[in-house]
Amino acid sequence: MSAVDPHIAALLDAGPVLPIWSPRPGDDAVGVAGALLEGGIASLEVPLRPACALDAVATIARAAPQMRLGVGTVLTRQQLAEARAAGAVFAVSPGATDALLAAAAELAIPLLPGVATPSDVMRALAHGFS
């Protein structure tokens, strides 16, 4: 991963907000994505906390490929791989473990790692994040 991942830079430059939508079973994922796109918002983060999150990601990825679709609350390599397979183009984590930072680089999925301490920042920098 480069020091400044162009995908993350584009995501952050895309607009003033990054909406986070936590789906529930039966929610209209395509409708949510369509409403955001109609309103001029082309990025969306779906936290992986709900069991139906990856299904919602896959549904949106198929129906609205122009959406910059990401997943949040990523804790493991497996979650990164499943998110990528579902159609996510970026991920957000609440922390920055060596294993997760390395997995993001290996799986080639742009990651916004959470950092809260100077040690977290140093760890992310050591893995090529900026």
N, CA, C and O atoms as a GROMACS GRO file, in nm:
protein
  520
    1MET      N    1   0.084  -0.116   0.000
    1MET     CA    2   0.000   0.000   0.000
    1MET      C    3   0.089   0.123   0.000
    1MET      O    4   0.187   0.129   0.075
    2SER      N    5   0.056   0.220  -0.082
    2SER     CA    6   0.137   0.341  -0.090
    2SER      C    7   0.112   0.428   0.032
    2SER      O    8   0.017   0.407   0.108
    3ALA      N    9   0.198   0.526   0.050
    3ALA     CA   10   0.185   0.616   0.165
    3ALA      C   11   0.052   0.689   0.162
    3ALA      O   12  -0.008   0.711   0.267
    4VAL      N   13   0.006   0.727   0.046
    4VAL     CA   14  -0.125   0.790   0.033
    4VAL      C   15  -0.202   0.710  -0.071
    4VAL      O   16  -0.181   0.726  -0.191
    5ASP      N   17  -0.291   0.624  -0.025
    5ASP     CA   18  -0.368   0.540  -0.115
    5ASP      C   19  -0.462   0.629  -0.196
    5ASP      O   20  -0.543   0.701  -0.137
    6PRO      N   21  -0.454   0.625  -0.328
    6PRO     CA   22  -0.537   0.713  -0.410
    6PRO      C   23  -0.686   0.685  -0.392
    6PRO      O   24  -0.767   0.776  -0.407
    7HIS      N   25  -0.723   0.562  -0.360
    7HIS     CA   26  -0.864   0.531  -0.338
    7HIS      C   27  -0.917   0.600  -0.212
    7HIS      O   28  -1.028   0.653  -0.212
    8ILE      N   29  -0.837   0.599  -0.107
    8ILE     CA   30  -0.877   0.665   0.017
    8ILE      C   31  -0.880   0.816  -0.003
    8ILE      O   32  -0.972   0.882   0.044
    9ALA      N   33  -0.780   0.870  -0.073
    9ALA     CA   34  -0.780   1.015  -0.101
    9ALA      C   35  -0.904   1.054  -0.179
    9ALA      O   36  -0.967   1.156  -0.148
   10ALA      N   37  -0.941   0.976  -0.279
   10ALA     CA   38  -1.061   1.006  -0.359
   10ALA      C   39  -1.186   0.997  -0.273
   10ALA      O   40  -1.277   1.079  -0.287
   11LEU      N   41  -1.192   0.898  -0.186
   11LEU     CA   42  -1.306   0.883  -0.097
   11LEU      C   43  -1.321   1.005  -0.007
   11LEU      O   44  -1.430   1.059   0.008
   12LEU      N   45  -1.211   1.048   0.052
   12LEU     CA   46  -1.216   1.161   0.144
   12LEU      C   47  -1.242   1.293   0.072
   12LEU      O   48  -1.299   1.385   0.130
   13ASP      N   49  -1.201   1.302  -0.054
   13ASP     CA   50  -1.224   1.423  -0.132
   13ASP      C   51  -1.362   1.426  -0.196
   13ASP      O   52  -1.403   1.529  -0.249
   14ALA      N   53  -1.435   1.314  -0.194
   14ALA     CA   54  -1.560   1.301  -0.268
   14ALA      C   55  -1.673   1.389  -0.213
   14ALA      O   56  -1.763   1.427  -0.288
   15GLY      N   57  -1.669   1.422  -0.088
   15GLY     CA   58  -1.778   1.501  -0.032
   15GLY      C   59  -1.755   1.534   0.113
   15GLY      O   60  -1.661   1.484   0.175
   16PRO      N   61  -1.842   1.618   0.165
   16PRO     CA   62  -1.823   1.664   0.304
   16PRO      C   63  -1.862   1.561   0.410
   16PRO      O   64  -1.827   1.577   0.527
   17VAL      N   65  -1.932   1.456   0.370
   17VAL     CA   66  -1.975   1.354   0.467
   17VAL      C   67  -1.954   1.214   0.410
   17VAL      O   68  -1.952   1.193   0.289
   18LEU      N   69  -1.937   1.121   0.500
   18LEU     CA   70  -1.937   0.979   0.466
   18LEU      C   71  -2.048   0.916   0.549
   18LEU      O   72  -2.028   0.885   0.667
   19PRO      N   73  -2.165   0.897   0.489
   19PRO     CA   74  -2.276   0.842   0.567
   19PRO      C   75  -2.247   0.697   0.608
   19PRO      O   76  -2.181   0.621   0.538
   20ILE      N   77  -2.299   0.663   0.725
   20ILE     CA   78  -2.288   0.528   0.777
   20ILE      C   79  -2.431   0.477   0.793
   20ILE      O   80  -2.512   0.537   0.864
   21TRP      N   81  -2.461   0.366   0.728
   21TRP     CA   82  -2.594   0.307   0.735
   21TRP      C   83  -2.585   0.166   0.790
   21TRP      O   84  -2.514   0.082   0.735
   22SER      N   85  -2.656   0.142   0.898
   22SER     CA   86  -2.657   0.011   0.962
   22SER      C   87  -2.787  -0.061   0.924
   22SER      O   88  -2.892  -0.032   0.981
   23PRO      N   89  -2.780  -0.153   0.828
   23PRO     CA   90  -2.904  -0.215   0.779
   23PRO      C   91  -2.966  -0.311   0.880
   23PRO      O   92  -2.900  -0.367   0.967
   24ARG      N   93  -3.097  -0.326   0.864
   24ARG     CA   94  -3.173  -0.426   0.939
   24ARG      C   95  -3.234  -0.522   0.839
   24ARG      O   96  -3.253  -0.486   0.723
   25PRO      N   97  -3.265  -0.644   0.881
   25PRO     CA   98  -3.327  -0.738   0.788
   25PRO      C   99  -3.452  -0.676   0.725
   25PRO      O  100  -3.536  -0.618   0.794
   26GLY      N  101  -3.462  -0.690   0.596
   26GLY     CA  102  -3.578  -0.637   0.525
   26GLY      C  103  -3.564  -0.494   0.477
   26GLY      O  104  -3.649  -0.447   0.401
   27ASP      N  105  -3.458  -0.424   0.518
   27ASP     CA  106  -3.437  -0.287   0.470
   27ASP      C  107  -3.415  -0.287   0.319
   27ASP      O  108  -3.365  -0.385   0.262
   28ASP      N  109  -3.451  -0.178   0.255
   28ASP     CA  110  -3.435  -0.162   0.111
   28ASP      C  111  -3.297  -0.102   0.082
   28ASP      O  112  -3.282   0.020   0.071
   29ALA      N  113  -3.198  -0.187   0.069
   29ALA     CA  114  -3.060  -0.142   0.047
   29ALA      C  115  -3.048  -0.062  -0.082
   29ALA      O  116  -2.979   0.040  -0.086
   30VAL      N  117  -3.114  -0.108  -0.187
   30VAL     CA  118  -3.107  -0.038  -0.315
   30VAL      C  119  -3.172   0.099  -0.303
   30VAL      O  120  -3.123   0.197  -0.360
   31GLY      N  121  -3.281   0.108  -0.230
   31GLY     CA  122  -3.347   0.236  -0.209
   31GLY      C  123  -3.260   0.334  -0.132
   31GLY      O  124  -3.257   0.453  -0.164
   32VAL      N  125  -3.191   0.286  -0.030
   32VAL     CA  126  -3.101   0.371   0.047
   32VAL      C  127  -2.990   0.425  -0.043
   32VAL      O  128  -2.962   0.544  -0.043
   33ALA      N  129  -2.927   0.335  -0.119
   33ALA     CA  130  -2.819   0.377  -0.209
   33ALA      C  131  -2.871   0.475  -0.313
   33ALA      O  132  -2.806   0.575  -0.342
   34GLY      N  133  -2.987   0.447  -0.369
   34GLY     CA  134  -3.045   0.536  -0.470
   34GLY      C  135  -3.075   0.673  -0.415
   34GLY      O  136  -3.051   0.774  -0.483
   35ALA      N  137  -3.128   0.680  -0.294
   35ALA     CA  138  -3.158   0.809  -0.232
   35ALA      C  139  -3.030   0.890  -0.208
   35ALA      O  140  -3.027   1.011  -0.231
   36LEU      N  141  -2.925   0.822  -0.162
   36LEU     CA  142  -2.798   0.892  -0.141
   36LEU      C  143  -2.742   0.944  -0.273
   36LEU      O  144  -2.701   1.060  -0.282
   37LEU      N  145  -2.742   0.860  -0.375
   37LEU     CA  146  -2.691   0.902  -0.506
   37LEU      C  147  -2.773   1.018  -0.562
   37LEU      O  148  -2.717   1.113  -0.617
   38GLU      N  149  -2.904   1.010  -0.548
   38GLU     CA  150  -2.991   1.118  -0.596
   38GLU      C  151  -2.962   1.248  -0.522
   38GLU      O  152  -2.974   1.357  -0.579
   39GLY      N  153  -2.923   1.237  -0.396
   39GLY     CA  154  -2.889   1.354  -0.316
   39GLY      C  155  -2.746   1.402  -0.336
   39GLY      O  156  -2.704   1.497  -0.270
   40GLY      N  157  -2.672   1.338  -0.425
   40GLY     CA  158  -2.535   1.381  -0.453
   40GLY      C  159  -2.429   1.320  -0.365
   40GLY      O  160  -2.315   1.366  -0.363
   41ILE      N  161  -2.464   1.216  -0.291
   41ILE     CA  162  -2.367   1.149  -0.204
   41ILE      C  163  -2.336   1.013  -0.264
   41ILE      O  164  -2.424   0.928  -0.275
   42ALA      N  165  -2.211   0.993  -0.303
   42ALA     CA  166  -2.172   0.871  -0.375
   42ALA      C  167  -2.086   0.778  -0.292
   42ALA      O  168  -2.022   0.689  -0.348
   43SER      N  169  -2.082   0.797  -0.160
   43SER     CA  170  -2.003   0.710  -0.072
   43SER      C  171  -2.092   0.663   0.041
   43SER      O  172  -2.180   0.737   0.086
   44LEU      N  173  -2.070   0.541   0.086
   44LEU     CA  174  -2.149   0.485   0.196
   44LEU      C  175  -2.065   0.382   0.270
   44LEU      O  176  -1.998   0.298   0.208
   45GLU      N  177  -2.070   0.388   0.401
   45GLU     CA  178  -2.008   0.286   0.486
   45GLU      C  179  -2.118   0.205   0.552
   45GLU      O  180  -2.212   0.260   0.608
   46VAL      N  181  -2.105   0.074   0.546
   46VAL     CA  182  -2.199  -0.018   0.610
   46VAL      C  183  -2.124  -0.092   0.720
   46VAL      O  184  -2.036  -0.173   0.690
   47PRO      N  185  -2.155  -0.067   0.847
   47PRO     CA  186  -2.087  -0.139   0.954
   47PRO      C  187  -2.120  -0.288   0.949
   47PRO      O  188  -2.231  -0.327   0.913
   48LEU      N  189  -2.023  -0.370   0.985
   48LEU     CA  190  -2.043  -0.515   0.981
   48LEU      C  191  -2.111  -0.570   1.106
   48LEU      O  192  -2.126  -0.692   1.119
   49ARG      N  193  -2.153  -0.486   1.197
   49ARG     CA  194  -2.217  -0.535   1.320
   49ARG      C  195  -2.345  -0.614   1.292
   49ARG      O  196  -2.362  -0.721   1.350
   50PRO      N  197  -2.437  -0.566   1.206
   50PRO     CA  198  -2.557  -0.646   1.181
   50PRO      C  199  -2.525  -0.770   1.097
   50PRO      O  200  -2.440  -0.765   1.009
   51ALA      N  201  -2.593  -0.879   1.125
   51ALA     CA  202  -2.569  -1.003   1.051
   51ALA      C  203  -2.601  -0.988   0.902
   51ALA      O  204  -2.544  -1.060   0.820
   52CYS      N  205  -2.690  -0.898   0.868
   52CYS     CA  206  -2.730  -0.880   0.728
   52CYS      C  207  -2.642  -0.781   0.651
   52CYS      O  208  -2.672  -0.750   0.536
   53ALA      N  209  -2.536  -0.731   0.713
   53ALA     CA  210  -2.455  -0.624   0.652
   53ALA      C  211  -2.393  -0.666   0.519
   53ALA      O  212  -2.402  -0.591   0.422
   54LEU      N  213  -2.331  -0.782   0.514
   54LEU     CA  214  -2.265  -0.823   0.389
   54LEU      C  215  -2.366  -0.846   0.277
   54LEU      O  216  -2.336  -0.821   0.160
   55ASP      N  217  -2.484  -0.894   0.311
   55ASP     CA  218  -2.589  -0.909   0.209
   55ASP      C  219  -2.628  -0.772   0.154
   55ASP      O  220  -2.648  -0.757   0.033
   56ALA      N  221  -2.639  -0.672   0.242
   56ALA     CA  222  -2.672  -0.537   0.198
   56ALA      C  223  -2.561  -0.480   0.109
   56ALA      O  224  -2.590  -0.416   0.008
   57VAL      N  225  -2.437  -0.504   0.146
   57VAL     CA  226  -2.324  -0.458   0.065
   57VAL      C  227  -2.329  -0.521  -0.074
   57VAL      O  228  -2.314  -0.451  -0.174
   58ALA      N  229  -2.350  -0.652  -0.080
   58ALA     CA  230  -2.355  -0.721  -0.209
   58ALA      C  231  -2.471  -0.670  -0.294
   58ALA      O  232  -2.456  -0.654  -0.416
   59THR      N  233  -2.585  -0.646  -0.232
   59THR     CA  234  -2.702  -0.595  -0.305
   59THR      C  235  -2.673  -0.458  -0.364
   59THR      O  236  -2.704  -0.433  -0.480
   60ILE      N  237  -2.616  -0.370  -0.284
   60ILE     CA  238  -2.585  -0.235  -0.331
   60ILE      C  239  -2.478  -0.239  -0.439
   60ILE      O  240  -2.487  -0.168  -0.539
   61ALA      N  241  -2.376  -0.320  -0.419
   61ALA     CA  242  -2.266  -0.329  -0.517
   61ALA      C  243  -2.318  -0.370  -0.655
   61ALA      O  244  -2.271  -0.320  -0.757
   62ARG      N  245  -2.415  -0.462  -0.657
   62ARG     CA  246  -2.472  -0.506  -0.785
   62ARG      C  247  -2.562  -0.398  -0.845
   62ARG      O  248  -2.557  -0.374  -0.966
   63ALA      N  249  -2.642  -0.333  -0.763
   63ALA     CA  250  -2.744  -0.239  -0.813
   63ALA      C  251  -2.690  -0.098  -0.837
   63ALA      O  252  -2.743  -0.026  -0.922
   64ALA      N  253  -2.588  -0.059  -0.765
   64ALA     CA  254  -2.536   0.078  -0.775
   64ALA      C  255  -2.383   0.075  -0.779
   64ALA      O  256  -2.318   0.118  -0.683
   65PRO      N  257  -2.325   0.025  -0.888
   65PRO     CA  258  -2.179   0.012  -0.894
   65PRO      C  259  -2.106   0.146  -0.886
   65PRO      O  260  -1.986   0.148  -0.858
   66GLN      N  261  -2.174   0.256  -0.911
   66GLN     CA  262  -2.110   0.387  -0.902
   66GLN      C  263  -2.092   0.433  -0.756
   66GLN      O  264  -2.020   0.529  -0.731
   67MET      N  265  -2.156   0.365  -0.662
   67MET     CA  266  -2.144   0.398  -0.520
   67MET      C  267  -2.008   0.354  -0.469
   67MET      O  268  -1.968   0.239  -0.491
   68ARG      N  269  -1.936   0.443  -0.400
   68ARG     CA  270  -1.812   0.406  -0.331
   68ARG      C  271  -1.854   0.340  -0.200
   68ARG      O  272  -1.881   0.407  -0.101
   69LEU      N  273  -1.859   0.209  -0.202
   69LEU     CA  274  -1.919   0.132  -0.095
   69LEU      C  275  -1.812   0.071  -0.007
   69LEU      O  276  -1.721   0.003  -0.054
   70GLY      N  277  -1.824   0.096   0.122
   70GLY     CA  278  -1.727   0.042   0.216
   70GLY      C  279  -1.794  -0.024   0.334
   70GLY      O  280  -1.916  -0.015   0.353
   71VAL      N  281  -1.713  -0.092   0.412
   71VAL     CA  282  -1.760  -0.157   0.534
   71VAL      C  283  -1.686  -0.101   0.654
   71VAL      O  284  -1.570  -0.059   0.644
   72GLY      N  285  -1.753  -0.102   0.766
   72GLY     CA  286  -1.692  -0.051   0.888
   72GLY      C  287  -1.691  -0.154   0.998
   72GLY      O  288  -1.747  -0.263   0.985
   73THR      N  289  -1.628  -0.118   1.107
   73THR     CA  290  -1.613  -0.203   1.223
   73THR      C  291  -1.542  -0.333   1.185
   73THR      O  292  -1.574  -0.441   1.236
   74VAL      N  293  -1.445  -0.322   1.095
   74VAL     CA  294  -1.368  -0.438   1.050
   74VAL      C  295  -1.263  -0.472   1.155
   74VAL      O  296  -1.185  -0.386   1.197
   75LEU      N  297  -1.263  -0.598   1.197
   75LEU     CA  298  -1.172  -0.642   1.302
   75LEU      C  299  -1.074  -0.749   1.257
   75LEU      O  300  -0.969  -0.768   1.320
   76THR      N  301  -1.107  -0.821   1.149
   76THR     CA  302  -1.028  -0.938   1.112
   76THR      C  303  -0.999  -0.944   0.963
   76THR      O  304  -1.064  -0.878   0.882
   77ARG      N  305  -0.901  -1.025   0.929
   77ARG     CA  306  -0.868  -1.053   0.789
   77ARG      C  307  -0.988  -1.115   0.717
   77ARG      O  308  -1.018  -1.078   0.603
   78GLN      N  309  -1.055  -1.207   0.784
   78GLN     CA  310  -1.171  -1.273   0.724
   78GLN      C  311  -1.279  -1.171   0.688
   78GLN      O  312  -1.338  -1.178   0.580
   79GLN      N  313  -1.304  -1.076   0.776
   79GLN     CA  314  -1.403  -0.973   0.746
   79GLN      C  315  -1.361  -0.890   0.625
   79GLN      O  316  -1.444  -0.855   0.541
   80LEU      N  317  -1.232  -0.857   0.617
   80LEU     CA  318  -1.183  -0.784   0.500
   80LEU      C  319  -1.206  -0.863   0.372
   80LEU      O  320  -1.252  -0.808   0.272
   81ALA      N  321  -1.174  -0.992   0.375
   81ALA     CA  322  -1.190  -1.077   0.257
   81ALA      C  323  -1.337  -1.090   0.219
   81ALA      O  324  -1.372  -1.082   0.101
   82GLU      N  325  -1.423  -1.109   0.316
   82GLU     CA  326  -1.566  -1.121   0.288
   82GLU      C  327  -1.624  -0.990   0.235
   82GLU      O  328  -1.708  -0.990   0.145
   83ALA      N  329  -1.578  -0.880   0.289
   83ALA     CA  330  -1.625  -0.749   0.242
   83ALA      C  331  -1.583  -0.725   0.098
   83ALA      O  332  -1.663  -0.679   0.016
   84ARG      N  333  -1.459  -0.758   0.067
   84ARG     CA  334  -1.408  -0.743  -0.070
   84ARG      C  335  -1.490  -0.830  -0.166
   84ARG      O  336  -1.528  -0.785  -0.274
   85ALA      N  337  -1.516  -0.953  -0.126
   85ALA     CA  338  -1.593  -1.045  -0.210
   85ALA      C  339  -1.736  -0.996  -0.230
   85ALA      O  340  -1.796  -1.021  -0.334
   86ALA      N  341  -1.791  -0.926  -0.131
   86ALA     CA  342  -1.928  -0.875  -0.142
   86ALA      C  343  -1.936  -0.750  -0.229
   86ALA      O  344  -2.045  -0.712  -0.273
   87GLY      N  345  -1.821  -0.685  -0.254
   87GLY     CA  346  -1.822  -0.567  -0.340
   87GLY      C  347  -1.776  -0.439  -0.274
   87GLY      O  348  -1.782  -0.333  -0.336
   88ALA      N  349  -1.731  -0.446  -0.150
   88ALA     CA  350  -1.680  -0.326  -0.083
   88ALA      C  351  -1.551  -0.281  -0.150
   88ALA      O  352  -1.470  -0.364  -0.190
   89VAL      N  353  -1.532  -0.150  -0.161
   89VAL     CA  354  -1.410  -0.097  -0.221
   89VAL      C  355  -1.320  -0.029  -0.118
   89VAL      O  356  -1.211   0.018  -0.152
   90PHE      N  357  -1.364  -0.023   0.007
   90PHE     CA  358  -1.280   0.027   0.115
   90PHE      C  359  -1.333  -0.030   0.246
   90PHE      O  360  -1.444  -0.083   0.253
   91ALA      N  361  -1.251  -0.016   0.351
   91ALA     CA  362  -1.290  -0.064   0.483
   91ALA      C  363  -1.246   0.037   0.588
   91ALA      O  364  -1.152   0.113   0.567
   92VAL      N  365  -1.315   0.034   0.701
   92VAL     CA  366  -1.284   0.120   0.815
   92VAL      C  367  -1.275   0.031   0.937
   92VAL      O  368  -1.361  -0.054   0.960
   93SER      N  369  -1.170   0.050   1.016
   93SER     CA  370  -1.155  -0.030   1.137
   93SER      C  371  -1.149   0.062   1.258
   93SER      O  372  -1.106   0.177   1.248
   94PRO      N  373  -1.192   0.012   1.374
   94PRO     CA  374  -1.185   0.093   1.495
   94PRO      C  375  -1.046   0.099   1.556
   94PRO      O  376  -1.020   0.179   1.645
   95GLY      N  377  -0.957   0.014   1.507
   95GLY     CA  378  -0.821   0.009   1.559
   95GLY      C  379  -0.722  -0.025   1.450
   95GLY      O  380  -0.757  -0.036   1.333
   96ALA      N  381  -0.597  -0.041   1.491
   96ALA     CA  382  -0.490  -0.062   1.393
   96ALA      C  383  -0.393  -0.169   1.441
   96ALA      O  384  -0.282  -0.138   1.483
   97THR      N  385  -0.435  -0.295   1.435
   97THR     CA  386  -0.344  -0.403   1.473
   97THR      C  387  -0.250  -0.434   1.357
   97THR      O  388  -0.283  -0.408   1.241
   98ASP      N  389  -0.134  -0.490   1.390
   98ASP     CA  390  -0.040  -0.530   1.285
   98ASP      C  391  -0.106  -0.627   1.188
   98ASP      O  392  -0.090  -0.616   1.066
   99ALA      N  393  -0.181  -0.724   1.241
   99ALA     CA  394  -0.243  -0.826   1.157
   99ALA      C  395  -0.344  -0.764   1.061
   99ALA      O  396  -0.348  -0.802   0.944
  100LEU      N  397  -0.425  -0.671   1.108
  100LEU     CA  398  -0.527  -0.611   1.021
  100LEU      C  399  -0.464  -0.521   0.916
  100LEU      O  400  -0.506  -0.521   0.800
  101LEU      N  401  -0.364  -0.443   0.956
  101LEU     CA  402  -0.296  -0.355   0.860
  101LEU      C  403  -0.228  -0.437   0.751
  101LEU      O  404  -0.233  -0.401   0.633
  102ALA      N  405  -0.164  -0.547   0.789
  102ALA     CA  406  -0.098  -0.634   0.691
  102ALA      C  407  -0.201  -0.701   0.600
  102ALA      O  408  -0.178  -0.715   0.480
  103ALA      N  409  -0.313  -0.743   0.657
  103ALA     CA  410  -0.417  -0.809   0.578
  103ALA      C  411  -0.475  -0.714   0.473
  103ALA      O  412  -0.500  -0.754   0.360
  104ALA      N  413  -0.497  -0.590   0.510
  104ALA     CA  414  -0.549  -0.493   0.414
  104ALA      C  415  -0.454  -0.476   0.297
  104ALA      O  416  -0.497  -0.468   0.182
  105ALA      N  417  -0.325  -0.472   0.325
  105ALA     CA  418  -0.226  -0.459   0.217
  105ALA      C  419  -0.225  -0.585   0.131
  105ALA      O  420  -0.221  -0.576   0.008
  106GLU      N  421  -0.228  -0.701   0.193
  106GLU     CA  422  -0.224  -0.828   0.118
  106GLU      C  423  -0.349  -0.847   0.033
  106GLU      O  424  -0.341  -0.900  -0.078
  107LEU      N  425  -0.463  -0.806   0.085
  107LEU     CA  426  -0.590  -0.823   0.013
  107LEU      C  427  -0.618  -0.707  -0.082
  107LEU      O  428  -0.716  -0.710  -0.157
  108ALA      N  429  -0.532  -0.605  -0.079
  108ALA     CA  430  -0.546  -0.487  -0.166
  108ALA      C  431  -0.682  -0.421  -0.151
  108ALA      O  432  -0.747  -0.387  -0.250
  109ILE      N  433  -0.725  -0.403  -0.026
  109ILE     CA  434  -0.846  -0.326   0.000
  109ILE      C  435  -0.806  -0.204   0.081
  109ILE      O  436  -0.748  -0.217   0.189
  110PRO      N  437  -0.835  -0.084   0.029
  110PRO     CA  438  -0.801   0.037   0.102
  110PRO      C  439  -0.867   0.038   0.240
  110PRO      O  440  -0.984   0.005   0.255
  111LEU      N  441  -0.789   0.075   0.340
  111LEU     CA  442  -0.835   0.072   0.479
  111LEU      C  443  -0.813   0.207   0.544
  111LEU      O  444  -0.707   0.268   0.530
  112LEU      N  445  -0.916   0.253   0.615
  112LEU     CA  446  -0.903   0.369   0.703
  112LEU      C  447  -0.891   0.313   0.845
  112LEU      O  448  -0.993   0.282   0.907
  113PRO      N  449  -0.767   0.299   0.896
  113PRO     CA  450  -0.753   0.238   1.029
  113PRO      C  451  -0.780   0.341   1.138
  113PRO      O  452  -0.739   0.456   1.128
  114GLY      N  453  -0.848   0.296   1.242
  114GLY     CA  454  -0.871   0.382   1.357
  114GLY      C  455  -0.744   0.393   1.439
  114GLY      O  456  -0.678   0.293   1.468
  115VAL      N  457  -0.710   0.514   1.477
  115VAL     CA  458  -0.594   0.536   1.563
  115VAL      C  459  -0.636   0.630   1.676
  115VAL      O  460  -0.708   0.728   1.654
  116ALA      N  461  -0.590   0.600   1.798
  116ALA     CA  462  -0.627   0.681   1.913
  116ALA      C  463  -0.506   0.723   1.996
  116ALA      O  464  -0.514   0.818   2.073
  117THR      N  465  -0.395   0.653   1.979
  117THR     CA  466  -0.277   0.682   2.059
  117THR      C  467  -0.158   0.706   1.966
  117THR      O  468  -0.162   0.668   1.849
  118PRO      N  469  -0.053   0.768   2.017
  118PRO     CA  470   0.067   0.782   1.936
  118PRO      C  471   0.121   0.648   1.887
  118PRO      O  472   0.173   0.639   1.775
  119SER      N  473   0.110   0.544   1.968
  119SER     CA  474   0.156   0.411   1.926
  119SER      C  475   0.073   0.359   1.808
  119SER      O  476   0.128   0.296   1.717
  120ASP      N  477  -0.058   0.384   1.808
  120ASP     CA  478  -0.143   0.346   1.695
  120ASP      C  479  -0.098   0.417   1.568
  120ASP      O  480  -0.089   0.356   1.462
  121VAL      N  481  -0.069   0.545   1.580
  121VAL     CA  482  -0.024   0.623   1.464
  121VAL      C  483   0.108   0.568   1.413
  121VAL      O  484   0.126   0.549   1.293
  122MET      N  485   0.201   0.541   1.504
  122MET     CA  486   0.331   0.488   1.463
  122MET      C  487   0.317   0.352   1.395
  122MET      O  488   0.385   0.325   1.296
  123ARG      N  489   0.228   0.267   1.448
  123ARG     CA  490   0.206   0.135   1.387
  123ARG      C  491   0.151   0.150   1.246
  123ARG      O  492   0.198   0.083   1.154
  124ALA      N  493   0.053   0.237   1.227
  124ALA     CA  494  -0.004   0.259   1.094
  124ALA      C  495   0.101   0.316   0.999
  124ALA      O  496   0.109   0.273   0.884
  125LEU      N  497   0.181   0.410   1.046
  125LEU     CA  498   0.288   0.465   0.961
  125LEU      C  499   0.387   0.358   0.920
  125LEU      O  500   0.432   0.355   0.806
  126ALA      N  501   0.421   0.268   1.013
  126ALA     CA  502   0.516   0.161   0.983
  126ALA      C  503   0.464   0.066   0.877
  126ALA      O  504   0.541  -0.001   0.808
  127HIS      N  505   0.331   0.059   0.864
  127HIS     CA  506   0.269  -0.027   0.762
  127HIS      C  507   0.239   0.050   0.632
  127HIS      O  508   0.174  -0.004   0.542
  128GLY      N  509   0.285   0.174   0.623
  128GLY     CA  510   0.269   0.249   0.498
  128GLY      C  511   0.147   0.338   0.492
  128GLY      O  512   0.120   0.397   0.387
  129PHE      N  513   0.073   0.350   0.600
  129PHE     CA  514  -0.043   0.439   0.601
  129PHE      C  515   0.003   0.581   0.632
  129PHE      O  516   0.110   0.602   0.689
  130SER      N  517  -0.078   0.676   0.593
  130SER     CA  518  -0.043   0.816   0.623
  130SER      C  519  -0.160   0.886   0.688
  130SER      O  520  -0.151   1.004   0.721
   0.00000   0.00000   0.00000
